[in-house]
Amino acid sequence: MRCLLLEAHGYQVSVTELVGWEHSLKNELIIARHTGQPRGNARERAGEILGQLGLESLRERFVY
């Protein structure tokens, strides 16, 4: 969701896994560079994910 939010606001995002997921679930480095070109499909995809997971109440927090 973080990456989709960044892309929706005009950032180019790259995610790097620091350690294998079997060792830690919080081990990703997110690097974002502002390009000024928002991706509309990223915002739509974030909304779809929230709907699929039944988390519509979080829409204001993640899809703006």
VEXVEXMI-583782 format. One record per residue: residue in three letters; z, y, x of N, C-alpha, C in turn. Coordinates in Angstrom, 1 decimal, always signed. Layout:
# residues N
ALA,Z,Y,X,Z,Y,X,Z,Y,X;
...
END
This chain:
# residues 64
MET,+0.0,-1.2,+0.8,+0.0,+0.0,+0.0,+0.0,+1.3,+0.9;
ARG,+0.7,+1.2,+2.0,+0.8,+2.4,+2.8,-0.6,+2.7,+3.4;
CYS,-1.3,+1.7,+3.8,-2.7,+1.9,+4.3,-3.6,+2.5,+3.3;
LEU,-3.6,+1.9,+2.1,-4.4,+2.4,+1.0,-4.1,+3.9,+0.7;
LEU,-2.8,+4.2,+0.7,-2.4,+5.6,+0.4,-3.0,+6.5,+1.5;
LEU,-2.9,+6.2,+2.7,-3.4,+7.0,+3.8,-4.9,+7.1,+3.7;
GLU,-5.6,+6.1,+3.4,-7.1,+6.1,+3.3,-7.5,+7.0,+2.1;
ALA,-6.7,+6.9,+1.0,-7.0,+7.8,-0.2,-6.8,+9.3,+0.1;
HIS,-6.0,+9.6,+1.1,-5.8,+11.0,+1.5,-6.5,+11.4,+2.7;
GLY,-7.6,+10.7,+3.1,-8.5,+11.1,+4.2,-8.1,+10.7,+5.6;
TYR,-7.5,+9.6,+5.7,-7.1,+9.0,+7.0,-7.9,+7.8,+7.3;
GLN,-8.3,+7.6,+8.6,-8.9,+6.3,+9.0,-7.7,+5.5,+9.6;
VAL,-7.6,+4.3,+9.1,-6.4,+3.5,+9.4,-6.7,+2.3,+10.2;
SER,-5.8,+2.0,+11.1,-5.9,+0.7,+11.9,-4.5,+0.1,+12.0;
VAL,-4.5,-1.2,+11.7,-3.2,-1.9,+11.7,-3.2,-3.0,+12.8;
THR,-2.2,-3.0,+13.5,-2.0,-3.9,+14.6,-0.7,-4.7,+14.4;
GLU,-0.9,-6.1,+14.5,+0.3,-6.9,+14.4,+0.9,-7.0,+15.8;
LEU,+2.2,-6.7,+15.9,+2.9,-6.7,+17.2,+3.4,-8.1,+17.6;
VAL,+3.9,-8.8,+16.6,+4.4,-10.2,+16.9,+4.0,-11.0,+15.7;
GLY,+3.8,-12.3,+15.9,+3.4,-13.2,+14.8,+4.2,-13.1,+13.6;
TRP,+3.6,-13.1,+12.4,+4.4,-13.0,+11.2,+5.5,-14.0,+11.0;
GLU,+5.4,-15.1,+11.6,+6.4,-16.1,+11.5,+7.7,-15.7,+12.1;
HIS,+7.7,-14.7,+13.0,+8.9,-14.2,+13.7,+9.5,-13.0,+12.9;
SER,+8.6,-12.2,+12.3,+9.2,-11.0,+11.7,+8.1,-10.5,+10.7;
LEU,+8.6,-10.1,+9.5,+7.7,-9.6,+8.5,+7.4,-8.1,+8.6;
LYS,+8.2,-7.4,+9.4,+8.1,-6.0,+9.6,+7.7,-5.7,+11.0;
ASN,+6.5,-6.1,+11.4,+6.0,-6.0,+12.8,+4.7,-5.4,+12.9;
GLU,+4.2,-4.6,+12.0,+2.9,-4.0,+12.0,+3.0,-2.6,+12.5;
LEU,+2.1,-2.2,+13.3,+1.9,-0.8,+13.8,+0.8,-0.2,+13.0;
ILE,+1.0,+0.8,+12.3,-0.1,+1.5,+11.5,-0.4,+2.8,+12.2;
ILE,-1.7,+2.9,+12.6,-2.2,+4.1,+13.3,-3.2,+4.8,+12.4;
ALA,-3.0,+6.1,+12.1,-3.9,+6.8,+11.2,-4.4,+8.0,+11.9;
ARG,-5.7,+8.3,+11.7,-6.3,+9.5,+12.2,-6.9,+10.2,+11.1;
HIS,-6.6,+11.5,+10.9,-7.1,+12.3,+9.8,-8.6,+12.6,+10.0;
THR,-9.4,+12.2,+9.0,-10.8,+12.5,+9.1,-11.2,+13.5,+8.0;
GLY,-10.4,+13.7,+7.0,-10.7,+14.7,+6.0,-11.6,+14.1,+4.9;
GLN,-11.9,+12.8,+5.0,-12.8,+12.2,+4.0,-12.0,+11.1,+3.2;
PRO,-11.4,+11.5,+2.1,-10.7,+10.6,+1.3,-11.5,+9.5,+0.8;
ARG,-11.0,+8.3,+0.7,-11.7,+7.1,+0.1,-11.2,+6.9,-1.3;
GLY,-12.0,+7.2,-2.3,-11.6,+7.1,-3.7,-11.4,+5.6,-4.1;
ASN,-12.1,+4.7,-3.5,-11.9,+3.3,-3.8,-10.5,+2.8,-3.3;
ALA,-9.9,+3.5,-2.3,-8.6,+3.1,-1.9,-7.6,+3.4,-2.9;
ARG,-7.7,+4.5,-3.6,-6.8,+4.9,-4.6,-6.9,+4.0,-5.8;
GLU,-8.2,+3.6,-6.1,-8.4,+2.7,-7.2,-7.8,+1.3,-6.9;
ARG,-8.0,+0.8,-5.7,-7.5,-0.5,-5.3,-5.9,-0.5,-5.4;
ALA,-5.3,+0.6,-5.0,-3.8,+0.7,-5.0,-3.4,+0.6,-6.5;
GLY,-4.1,+1.2,-7.4,-3.8,+1.1,-8.8,-4.0,-0.3,-9.3;
GLU,-5.0,-1.0,-8.9,-5.3,-2.4,-9.3,-4.1,-3.3,-8.9;
ILE,-3.7,-3.1,-7.6,-2.7,-4.0,-7.1,-1.4,-3.8,-7.9;
LEU,-1.0,-2.5,-8.2,+0.2,-2.3,-9.0,+0.1,-2.9,-10.3;
GLY,-1.1,-2.9,-10.9,-1.3,-3.5,-12.2,-1.2,-5.0,-12.2;
GLN,-1.8,-5.6,-11.2,-1.7,-7.1,-11.0,-0.3,-7.6,-10.8;
LEU,+0.5,-6.8,-10.1,+1.9,-7.2,-9.8,+2.9,-6.8,-10.9;
GLY,+2.4,-6.1,-11.9,+3.3,-5.6,-13.0,+4.2,-4.5,-12.6;
LEU,+3.7,-3.7,-11.7,+4.5,-2.6,-11.1,+4.0,-1.2,-11.6;
GLU,+3.6,-1.1,-12.8,+3.0,+0.1,-13.4,+4.0,+1.3,-13.3;
SER,+5.3,+1.0,-13.3,+6.3,+2.1,-13.2,+6.3,+2.8,-11.9;
LEU,+5.7,+2.2,-10.9,+5.6,+2.8,-9.5,+4.3,+3.6,-9.3;
ARG,+3.5,+3.7,-10.3,+2.1,+4.3,-10.2,+2.3,+5.7,-9.7;
GLU,+3.2,+6.5,-10.2,+3.4,+7.9,-9.8,+3.8,+8.0,-8.3;
ARG,+4.5,+7.0,-7.8,+5.0,+7.0,-6.4,+3.8,+6.7,-5.5;
PHE,+2.9,+5.8,-5.8,+1.9,+5.3,-4.9,+0.5,+5.8,-5.2;
VAL,+0.2,+6.2,-6.4,-1.2,+6.6,-6.7,-1.2,+8.0,-7.2;
TYR,-1.3,+9.0,-6.3,-1.4,+10.4,-6.6,-2.5,+11.1,-5.9;
END
